[in-house]
């Protein structure tokens, strides 16, 4: 047996929620299957957390991530599990990835939703109906999980939105760039 066959990627042990273009559930699909080949449209979210000076917290995806490894993302992004709301899923990921508890922020809410499909090198793709959530952190204490996050950076949000060319060296995740371009909340 080859090493590849012996190693099962952790994503193969999880499911995501397949959805139609209007974000209506169509059942569960294996997470690895949803992100390989032609992919399967599925539910996802990206969350943007701001400090009281309107800076957004960017997180660099860990080098061990299968897709968009080492790229800079919004604060957190992931997939809710069946029966979980976007807000519940975001709260969970904030705690797991950054050690941010619900008492550190207020007004976590969905501000947008969009569909996109992007391929990443020869490794796979994202085809998601992505909810965007936002909140303001009043306590910016962080405890990042090194398996999820390789770096953190506070960036002036309006400057990033108005001049993304100043930040090209960061290699931003596509879903974060789309969310930021569409943002009318701030």
N, C-alpha and C positions, 0 to 999 in steps of 0.2 A: 504494500500500500504506500503510495507517495505521501510526502509530508502534507501536500495540499489536501488530499482526501482525508487525512487524519485530522486536520484542523478544520473545525466548523466555526465559521464566523459567528460571533455572538448575535448578530442581527438575524441569523437564520433561526434563532430560538425565540423570536418575538414576532408579534403581529402588529399591523397597523390597520386603520379603518379605511377601507376603500370607499370613495365617494364619487358622486356625479359632479358635473360642473357647478351645480348649485349647493354643493356641500351636503347633499342628502346621503345618508349611509347606504352602502350597497353590500355590506358584509365585511369580513376580515380577510386580510391577505398577508402572507408571510412578508416580513419587513425586507428581507434580502431580495425576494422576488419583486417587490414594489420598486426597488432601486437598481435593478439590473435589466438587461435586454431592452425591450420597449417600455418597461416600467408599467406601473399601475397607479392611476390617480388616487391620491390618499390625503387624509386630513393632517394638517400640520399647524404649527404656530411659531411665531417669532415675537419676542418680547423686548421692548425698549424701555430701560429704566433710566431715569434722569435724576440728577441731583438738584438741589434748590437753586443752582446757578444755570440751569438749562443745559448742562453738559450730559451727553449720553454715555453710558458705560458700554464700551465695546469689549468683547472677549475673543481672544485668539483660540480657535479650535485646536485641540491637542493634536500632536503629530500622529498619534495612533488612530485617528478617525479615518474611516474608509473613504469618505467623500469630503472634499473641501478641507482636508487636513491643513493646518497652519494658517488658514485664511481667517480674516477678522470678520466677526459676526456682530449682530446686535447683542444684547445682554445674554439671552438664552434663546435657543430654538430647539424644537423637538416635535414629537407626535403624541397626542393624547391617546390613552388606551380606551377600550370600549367602556362606556358608562361614565366617562370622565369629561367634565366640561373643559373648555380651553383655559378658563381661569384656574381651575383645580390643577390642571396639568402644568400650568406656568408656575404656580406656587410650589409644586413639587420639584420642578427642575431648578428653580431659583435656590431652593434649599440644598438640593443634591449637588449642583454644580458650583455654587458660589457661597454657600452657607448663609444665604439671606433668608431671614424668617419674616413671616407676614407682619410682625409688629414694626418692621423697619420701613415699610412703605404704606401708602394709602392709595385708594382709588384705582386699583388694578382693573382695567376694563378693555374690552375689545373695541378698537377704533377703526378697523378696516378688515377686508378680506379680499383676496385675489387668487387667481389661478396662474401658475407658471409651469414651464417645463424647461429644464436645463440639463445638459450632459456635462460630465466632469471627466476629462481625459479619457482613458479607456476603462475607468473603474466603475462607471454607473451613471445614474441620473437622479434628479429630483423631479417629480411630477406631482405637484401638490396644490390643494386649495388651502391657502395659508392665511390664518387669522393673525392679525397684528394686535398686540396688547401693549398698553403703556401704563406706567405708574411713576410716581415720584418717591425717591428714597429720601427719608429724613435722617436715617442712620446709615452712613455709607461704609460701615464695617463689613469686611469681606473675608471669607475663608475659602479660597478657590480649591476645587478638587483637581489635582494635577492629571488625573486620567481623562478629564473633560476639557480643561482649560490650560493653555500654555502661557497666556499673558492677559493682562487687563489694561485698559487705557480709558481715561475720561477725555472726551473730545467735545469742543463747543459744537452743539448740534446744528445751529443755523449756519455756521461756517462750513461744516461738512456737507450739509444739504446744498448750499449755494455754490460751493467750490469743491466738488468731489475730486477734481484733478489734483488738488493739493495733497490728497491722501492715497493716490494710486499705488504707492509703494506698499500699502497695507494689504492689497489683494482682498477686497471685500467680498463676502458671500453674495451670490445673486439675489437671494430672497431678501436680504437686508437692504441691498441697493434699491430693489423695487419698492419695498415698504417705505423707505425714506423718500423716494421720488413722489410717491402717492400721498404722503402724509399731509393732511390738512388740519390736524388737531392742534399743532403747536403754533 
